[in-house]
Amino acid sequence: MKKDHKTKAEATADVRKWWDENPFTLGVATGDYAKHDLVGRQPLEKMTLEYFEEINRRFRKHMGLNVQKPGHPLLSGVIDFDADIKGKKVLDIATGSGLHTVEFAAAGADVTGIDLTPFAVVQTKKNLEVRGFSAEVREMDAQHMDLPDNSFDFVNAWGCLMHMPDTEKAMREIHRVLKPGGRTFAYMYNRSSWPFWFNIILLRGILLAGLVRYKGNITRLTSRYSDGAATGGNMLTKFYTPKQVERMFRAAGFSNVKALPLDLGYEADHWPMNSFPVFKFLPKSVKAWMGKRWGYGLIVYAQK
């Protein structure tokens, strides 16, 4: 964020521009937007089946076996495809490269995909085309959806709500477009995680004086050192505790809200843990407990 006190419309325009120029494709696996040769605005002719399959492979590796097992759909470890996807009307918010959109279409859902950026719409449509699937894909702001009330059985909001200037408005919009009894699933960033407190606050914020540089603005710090860190950070990234997320969804009108740290199954073996010998001697059960309690991401379930 280049200046403070922007209107939400101005902030949304900044977010839209950044993500359109820095699409979240293979960078999801490496965290390196600057150097990865398949990250960026690829020409349409390069968006082949092989291109999308490589994105799929890297996403699976990055998210771990707890999110989806080999041979099973993406997110099938955290979403019940039989109950929520097959034969249902599904809204996929922030389609990106269409990773999840194609999985929902392949499972027999009537899918609508929306994204704030025109490049993501192009990518998603191409991903569907090369696989022989169909879905309605539109450029749209999830904070102001041009979709009718009570029209979807299930809404997927993976990795997008924390990048929106008006996250609460987007939650209310999701509630509005869901049918009574409909469910939503979201992925957000966990303010209670050890990566937030160790990597961002302690290391970047205190030891490297980021909090001084950003005058104590934690959102500017998290925006700088989360997605797109290799190129100077993105325009807006917010971290929330599970209780904050549950309160926000309930305030938007949802019931049966549950926000849980996402255990990827390998976080306790990565930096900074792998740089300190003491962590090498921890039992697997302790590491698994750490991941379940302090994972970088949150998965959220809520019902209208």
C-alpha positions as CSV (number, residue, x, y, z in Angstrom):
1,M,0.0,0.0,0.0
2,K,1.7,3.2,-1.2
3,K,-0.4,5.6,0.8
4,D,-2.7,5.4,3.8
5,H,-6.3,6.6,4.2
6,K,-7.4,5.5,0.8
7,T,-11.1,4.9,0.1
8,K,-12.1,1.3,-0.2
9,A,-12.8,1.8,-3.9
10,E,-9.2,3.2,-4.4
11,A,-7.7,0.3,-2.4
12,T,-9.7,-2.2,-4.4
13,A,-8.4,-0.7,-7.6
14,D,-4.8,-1.1,-6.3
15,V,-5.5,-4.7,-5.3
16,R,-7.0,-5.4,-8.7
17,K,-4.0,-3.9,-10.6
18,W,-1.4,-5.8,-8.5
19,W,-3.0,-9.2,-8.8
20,D,-3.7,-8.7,-12.5
21,E,0.0,-8.0,-13.0
22,N,1.2,-10.7,-10.6
23,P,-1.2,-13.7,-11.1
24,F,-0.9,-16.4,-8.5
25,T,0.1,-19.3,-10.7
26,L,3.3,-21.3,-10.1
27,G,4.4,-18.8,-7.5
28,V,2.0,-20.5,-5.1
29,A,4.6,-23.2,-4.8
30,T,7.8,-21.2,-4.5
31,G,6.8,-17.9,-3.1
32,D,9.1,-16.4,-5.7
33,Y,7.2,-14.1,-8.1
34,A,10.3,-12.4,-9.5
35,K,12.3,-15.4,-10.7
36,H,9.9,-18.2,-11.5
37,D,9.6,-18.5,-15.3
38,L,5.9,-19.4,-15.4
39,V,4.7,-16.7,-13.1
40,G,3.2,-13.6,-14.8
41,R,0.9,-12.8,-17.6
42,Q,1.4,-15.7,-20.0
43,P,0.2,-15.3,-23.6
44,L,-2.9,-17.2,-24.4
45,E,-1.1,-19.6,-26.7
46,K,1.1,-20.7,-23.8
47,M,-1.8,-21.7,-21.6
48,T,-1.8,-25.3,-22.6
49,L,-3.0,-28.3,-20.7
50,E,0.6,-29.0,-19.6
51,Y,0.8,-25.5,-18.2
52,F,-2.3,-25.9,-16.1
53,E,-1.3,-29.4,-15.0
54,E,2.0,-28.0,-13.7
55,I,0.2,-25.4,-11.7
56,N,-2.0,-28.1,-10.3
57,R,1.0,-30.3,-9.4
58,R,2.8,-27.5,-7.6
59,F,-0.3,-26.4,-5.7
60,R,-0.9,-30.0,-4.5
61,K,2.7,-30.1,-3.3
62,H,2.5,-26.8,-1.6
63,M,-0.8,-27.5,0.2
64,G,0.1,-31.0,1.4
65,L,-1.7,-34.3,1.8
66,N,-4.1,-33.0,4.4
67,V,-5.9,-30.8,1.8
68,Q,-6.1,-33.4,-0.9
69,K,-4.9,-37.0,-1.5
70,P,-3.2,-38.1,-4.7
71,G,-5.8,-39.0,-7.3
72,H,-8.5,-37.0,-5.6
73,P,-9.8,-33.5,-6.4
74,L,-8.1,-30.4,-5.1
75,L,-9.6,-29.4,-1.7
76,S,-11.3,-32.8,-1.3
77,G,-9.6,-33.2,2.0
78,V,-11.3,-30.1,3.4
79,I,-14.6,-30.0,1.4
80,D,-17.1,-32.8,1.1
81,F,-17.6,-33.0,-2.6
82,D,-20.5,-35.5,-2.3
83,A,-22.5,-33.2,0.0
84,D,-21.5,-29.7,-1.2
85,I,-20.3,-29.9,-4.9
86,K,-21.8,-32.7,-7.0
87,G,-24.9,-31.6,-8.7
88,K,-25.0,-28.3,-6.8
89,K,-24.9,-24.7,-7.8
90,V,-21.4,-23.5,-6.8
91,L,-19.8,-20.1,-6.7
92,D,-16.0,-20.0,-6.9
93,I,-14.7,-16.6,-5.8
94,A,-11.2,-15.4,-7.0
95,T,-10.7,-18.1,-9.5
96,G,-7.0,-17.3,-10.3
97,S,-5.9,-19.8,-12.8
98,G,-9.1,-21.8,-12.5
99,L,-7.6,-24.5,-10.2
100,H,-10.7,-25.0,-8.2
101,T,-13.2,-24.0,-10.8
102,V,-12.2,-27.0,-13.0
103,E,-12.4,-29.4,-10.1
104,F,-15.9,-28.3,-9.3
105,A,-17.0,-28.5,-12.9
106,A,-15.4,-32.0,-13.2
107,A,-17.4,-33.1,-10.2
108,G,-20.6,-32.2,-11.9
109,A,-21.4,-28.9,-10.3
110,D,-23.1,-26.0,-12.0
111,V,-20.3,-23.5,-11.5
112,T,-20.0,-19.8,-11.6
113,G,-16.5,-18.4,-11.2
114,I,-15.7,-14.7,-10.5
115,D,-12.4,-12.8,-10.2
116,L,-11.5,-9.2,-9.7
117,T,-8.9,-9.3,-12.5
118,P,-9.3,-9.7,-16.2
119,F,-6.2,-11.9,-16.5
120,A,-7.6,-14.5,-14.1
121,V,-10.9,-14.6,-16.1
122,V,-8.9,-15.4,-19.3
123,Q,-6.8,-18.1,-17.5
124,T,-9.8,-19.7,-15.9
125,K,-11.7,-19.8,-19.2
126,K,-8.7,-21.3,-20.9
127,N,-8.2,-23.9,-18.2
128,L,-11.8,-25.0,-18.6
129,E,-11.5,-25.1,-22.4
130,V,-8.4,-27.3,-22.6
131,R,-10.0,-29.8,-20.2
132,G,-13.4,-29.8,-22.0
133,F,-15.4,-28.4,-19.1
134,S,-17.8,-25.5,-19.0
135,A,-18.7,-22.8,-16.4
136,E,-19.8,-19.2,-16.3
137,V,-16.7,-17.1,-15.6
138,R,-17.0,-13.4,-15.0
139,E,-14.9,-10.4,-14.0
140,M,-16.5,-9.2,-10.7
141,D,-15.7,-7.7,-7.4
142,A,-16.8,-10.1,-4.6
143,Q,-17.5,-7.0,-2.4
144,H,-20.2,-6.0,-4.8
145,M,-21.5,-9.1,-6.6
146,D,-23.8,-8.7,-9.5
147,L,-25.5,-12.0,-8.7
148,P,-29.1,-12.7,-7.5
149,D,-30.0,-13.4,-3.9
150,N,-30.4,-17.0,-2.7
151,S,-28.8,-18.5,-5.8
152,F,-26.0,-20.8,-4.7
153,D,-25.7,-24.0,-2.7
154,F,-22.0,-23.6,-1.9
155,V,-19.5,-20.7,-2.1
156,N,-15.8,-21.3,-2.2
157,A,-13.6,-18.3,-1.1
158,W,-10.1,-19.7,-1.1
159,G,-7.3,-17.2,-0.4
160,C,-9.1,-14.0,-1.2
161,L,-11.0,-12.5,1.7
162,M,-7.9,-11.3,3.5
163,H,-6.8,-9.3,0.4
164,M,-10.1,-7.4,0.1
165,P,-10.4,-3.8,1.6
166,D,-13.9,-4.6,2.8
167,T,-13.7,-8.2,3.9
168,E,-16.9,-7.8,6.0
169,K,-18.9,-6.6,3.0
170,A,-17.7,-9.6,1.0
171,M,-18.9,-11.9,3.8
172,R,-22.3,-10.2,3.7
173,E,-22.4,-10.6,-0.1
174,I,-21.6,-14.3,0.2
175,H,-24.4,-14.7,2.7
176,R,-26.8,-12.8,0.4
177,V,-26.1,-15.0,-2.7
178,L,-26.3,-18.3,-0.7
179,K,-29.6,-20.2,-0.6
180,P,-31.0,-20.8,2.9
181,G,-29.1,-23.6,4.4
182,G,-26.2,-23.1,1.9
183,R,-22.6,-23.4,3.0
184,T,-19.4,-21.5,2.4
185,F,-15.8,-22.5,2.7
186,A,-12.9,-20.0,3.0
187,Y,-9.1,-20.0,3.4
188,M,-7.6,-17.0,5.2
189,Y,-4.3,-16.2,7.0
190,N,-3.9,-17.0,10.6
191,R,-2.8,-14.2,13.0
192,S,-2.3,-16.8,15.7
193,S,0.3,-18.8,13.6
194,W,4.0,-19.1,14.4
195,P,4.9,-17.7,10.9
196,F,3.0,-14.5,11.7
197,W,4.6,-14.0,15.0
198,F,8.1,-15.3,14.3
199,N,8.7,-14.6,10.6
200,I,6.7,-11.4,10.2
201,I,6.5,-9.6,13.6
202,L,9.7,-10.7,15.3
203,L,12.1,-11.1,12.4
204,R,10.8,-8.6,9.8
205,G,9.0,-6.2,12.2
206,I,11.3,-6.0,15.2
207,L,14.7,-7.3,14.3
208,L,14.7,-5.8,10.8
209,A,12.8,-2.7,11.9
210,G,9.9,-3.1,9.6
211,L,7.5,-1.8,12.3
212,V,9.6,1.3,12.6
213,R,9.7,1.8,8.8
214,Y,5.9,1.3,8.5
215,K,5.2,3.4,11.7
216,G,3.7,0.5,13.5
217,N,1.2,-0.4,10.8
218,I,1.0,-4.2,11.0
219,T,-1.1,-4.5,7.8
220,R,1.5,-2.7,5.8
221,L,4.1,-5.1,7.3
222,T,2.0,-8.2,6.5
223,S,1.3,-6.9,3.0
224,R,5.0,-6.5,2.4
225,Y,6.1,-9.9,3.7
226,S,3.4,-12.3,2.6
227,D,2.3,-12.8,-1.0
228,G,4.7,-11.3,-3.5
229,A,7.5,-10.7,-1.0
230,A,10.2,-11.2,-3.6
231,T,8.9,-8.2,-5.6
232,G,8.2,-5.8,-2.7
233,G,4.9,-7.3,-1.4
234,N,1.3,-7.0,-2.5
235,M,-1.2,-4.2,-1.9
236,L,-3.1,-5.7,1.0
237,T,-2.9,-8.7,3.2
238,K,-4.7,-9.1,6.5
239,F,-4.2,-11.8,9.1
240,Y,-7.0,-12.8,11.5
241,T,-7.3,-15.0,14.6
242,P,-9.8,-17.8,14.5
243,K,-12.1,-16.0,16.9
244,Q,-12.0,-12.8,14.9
245,V,-13.0,-14.7,11.7
246,E,-15.8,-16.5,13.5
247,R,-17.1,-13.2,14.9
248,M,-17.0,-11.6,11.4
249,F,-18.9,-14.5,9.7
250,R,-21.5,-14.5,12.5
251,A,-21.9,-10.7,12.1
252,A,-22.5,-11.3,8.4
253,G,-25.5,-13.5,9.3
254,F,-23.9,-17.0,9.2
255,S,-24.5,-19.8,11.7
256,N,-22.5,-22.9,12.5
257,V,-19.2,-21.0,12.0
258,K,-16.0,-22.7,12.6
259,A,-12.4,-21.4,11.9
260,L,-9.6,-23.9,12.3
261,P,-5.8,-23.6,11.7
262,L,-4.9,-25.5,8.5
263,D,-2.4,-28.3,9.2
264,L,-0.4,-28.8,6.0
265,G,1.5,-31.7,7.6
266,Y,4.9,-30.2,7.0
267,E,5.1,-26.7,8.4
268,A,7.0,-27.7,11.6
269,D,9.8,-29.1,9.4
270,H,10.3,-25.9,7.4
271,W,12.0,-22.6,8.2
272,P,12.5,-21.3,10.9
273,M,12.1,-24.7,12.6
274,N,14.7,-26.4,10.5
275,S,17.3,-23.8,11.4
276,F,17.2,-24.7,15.1
277,P,18.5,-28.1,16.1
278,V,16.2,-28.4,19.0
279,F,13.2,-28.8,16.7
280,K,14.8,-31.8,15.0
281,F,14.3,-33.8,18.1
282,L,10.7,-33.1,18.6
283,P,8.4,-36.2,18.1
284,K,6.2,-36.2,15.1
285,S,3.1,-36.0,17.3
286,V,4.3,-32.7,18.8
287,K,5.1,-31.3,15.3
288,A,1.6,-32.3,14.2
289,W,0.1,-30.6,17.2
290,M,2.1,-27.5,16.4
291,G,0.8,-27.5,12.8
292,K,-2.8,-28.0,13.9
293,R,-2.6,-25.2,16.5
294,W,-0.3,-22.6,14.8
295,G,-0.6,-23.3,11.0
296,Y,-0.1,-20.3,8.7
297,G,-3.6,-20.6,7.2
298,L,-7.2,-20.9,8.5
299,I,-10.0,-22.9,7.0
300,V,-13.5,-21.6,7.6
301,Y,-16.8,-23.3,7.5
302,A,-20.1,-21.4,7.8
303,Q,-23.8,-22.0,7.0
304,K,-26.6,-19.6,6.1
